[in-house]
């Protein structure tokens, strides 16, 4: 755990949420996280999970990935990276390479780009197989 994580009050529920997120590549929703944690803490509320995810997000310990405006996903990998997103099953895959994208100079006259994030949308292999 890093110094920032250690500053958080270490409640059993928060620790269970963080344990579930650690190394998780599935980009879970709050509901996914809740379904995991409620098995250990049957009295935990969905609101508690939302509150804890919001705290972790504000501290920069998870990032929010918005695919569907009604359902946000969370990524514990806060390194700079991009995503492949299946438009059918909503699976999210990390892309750990950078792309050299040139923005036309006209757009850059009054704007300085400091970072980029690219989401590629398509159909994953599993969904393509189901179509056939």
PLY file of the C-alpha trace (Angstrom):
ply
format ascii 1.0
element vertex 132
property float x
property float y
property float z
element edge 131
property int vertex1
property int vertex2
end_header
0.00 0.00 0.00
1.21 3.48 -0.75
1.31 6.41 1.70
-1.95 7.84 0.39
-3.77 4.55 0.99
-2.39 4.37 4.52
-3.93 7.78 5.32
-7.39 6.30 4.80
-9.20 4.93 7.80
-8.76 1.19 7.42
-12.29 -0.10 7.95
-12.89 -3.81 7.24
-15.38 -2.90 4.50
-12.96 -0.48 2.81
-10.17 -3.06 3.03
-12.44 -5.66 1.37
-13.25 -3.20 -1.44
-9.57 -2.42 -1.94
-8.67 -6.12 -1.87
-11.25 -6.81 -4.59
-9.93 -3.97 -6.74
-6.23 -4.79 -6.31
-5.01 -6.18 -9.63
-8.58 -6.48 -10.93
-8.52 -6.15 -14.75
-12.29 -6.57 -15.18
-13.13 -2.88 -14.67
-15.96 -3.67 -12.23
-19.03 -1.56 -11.58
-20.06 -0.51 -8.07
-22.65 -3.29 -8.21
-19.92 -5.86 -9.01
-17.87 -4.60 -6.06
-20.93 -4.64 -3.79
-21.78 -8.24 -4.80
-18.27 -9.30 -3.78
-18.12 -7.38 -0.50
-21.68 -8.22 0.67
-20.66 -11.89 0.90
-18.18 -10.94 3.63
-20.23 -8.13 5.16
-23.95 -8.92 4.73
-24.97 -5.63 6.39
-22.98 -3.38 4.03
-25.12 -1.07 1.94
-24.69 -0.17 -1.72
-24.42 3.46 -0.56
-21.36 2.55 1.54
-19.68 1.01 -1.49
-20.50 4.10 -3.59
-19.09 6.36 -0.86
-15.87 4.35 -0.60
-15.37 4.20 -4.38
-15.88 7.97 -4.52
-13.22 8.45 -1.83
-10.79 6.15 -3.66
-11.49 7.97 -6.94
-10.94 11.41 -5.38
-7.65 10.21 -3.92
-6.54 8.98 -7.35
-6.47 5.33 -6.29
-9.02 4.23 -8.92
-10.15 5.82 -12.13
-13.66 5.97 -13.46
-14.27 4.51 -16.91
-17.52 5.68 -18.46
-18.82 3.41 -21.18
-22.49 3.68 -20.44
-23.74 6.84 -18.71
-25.96 4.69 -16.49
-23.17 2.38 -15.31
-19.68 3.55 -14.48
-16.80 1.13 -14.26
-13.72 1.47 -12.08
-10.13 0.73 -12.91
-7.58 0.29 -10.11
-4.81 0.69 -12.70
-4.24 4.44 -12.53
-1.26 4.41 -14.88
-1.78 6.23 -18.17
-3.39 3.74 -20.56
-6.20 3.37 -23.07
-9.10 0.91 -23.47
-10.74 -1.41 -25.99
-14.48 -1.58 -25.27
-16.89 -4.17 -26.67
-20.12 -2.44 -27.66
-22.09 -5.65 -27.12
-20.94 -7.19 -23.83
-19.23 -4.01 -22.48
-15.98 -5.89 -21.78
-13.05 -3.49 -21.27
-9.47 -4.37 -22.14
-6.44 -2.28 -21.20
-4.19 -1.01 -23.98
-0.74 -0.23 -22.60
0.81 1.49 -25.59
0.70 5.13 -26.62
-0.42 6.44 -29.98
1.05 9.34 -31.88
-2.02 11.32 -32.82
-1.48 14.67 -34.43
-4.07 17.32 -33.68
-4.39 19.96 -36.42
-2.64 23.21 -35.50
-5.91 25.16 -35.84
-7.18 23.40 -32.71
-4.02 24.04 -30.73
-3.89 27.83 -31.05
-5.72 28.36 -27.76
-5.24 24.95 -26.20
-2.32 22.96 -24.77
-2.77 19.19 -24.63
-1.40 17.75 -21.38
-2.62 14.16 -21.61
-4.75 11.87 -23.74
-7.07 8.95 -23.18
-8.38 6.91 -26.09
-11.26 4.45 -26.00
-11.57 2.12 -28.98
-15.06 0.69 -29.50
-15.76 -2.53 -31.35
-16.82 -6.13 -30.93
-14.72 -8.57 -28.91
-13.76 -12.02 -30.17
-16.26 -13.74 -27.86
-19.21 -11.65 -29.12
-18.11 -12.09 -32.75
-18.09 -15.87 -32.25
-21.63 -15.74 -30.79
-22.84 -13.83 -33.88
-21.83 -16.64 -36.25
0 1
1 2
2 3
3 4
4 5
5 6
6 7
7 8
8 9
9 10
10 11
11 12
12 13
13 14
14 15
15 16
16 17
17 18
18 19
19 20
20 21
21 22
22 23
23 24
24 25
25 26
26 27
27 28
28 29
29 30
30 31
31 32
32 33
33 34
34 35
35 36
36 37
37 38
38 39
39 40
40 41
41 42
42 43
43 44
44 45
45 46
46 47
47 48
48 49
49 50
50 51
51 52
52 53
53 54
54 55
55 56
56 57
57 58
58 59
59 60
60 61
61 62
62 63
63 64
64 65
65 66
66 67
67 68
68 69
69 70
70 71
71 72
72 73
73 74
74 75
75 76
76 77
77 78
78 79
79 80
80 81
81 82
82 83
83 84
84 85
85 86
86 87
87 88
88 89
89 90
90 91
91 92
92 93
93 94
94 95
95 96
96 97
97 98
98 99
99 100
100 101
101 102
102 103
103 104
104 105
105 106
106 107
107 108
108 109
109 110
110 111
111 112
112 113
113 114
114 115
115 116
116 117
117 118
118 119
119 120
120 121
121 122
122 123
123 124
124 125
125 126
126 127
127 128
128 129
129 130
130 131
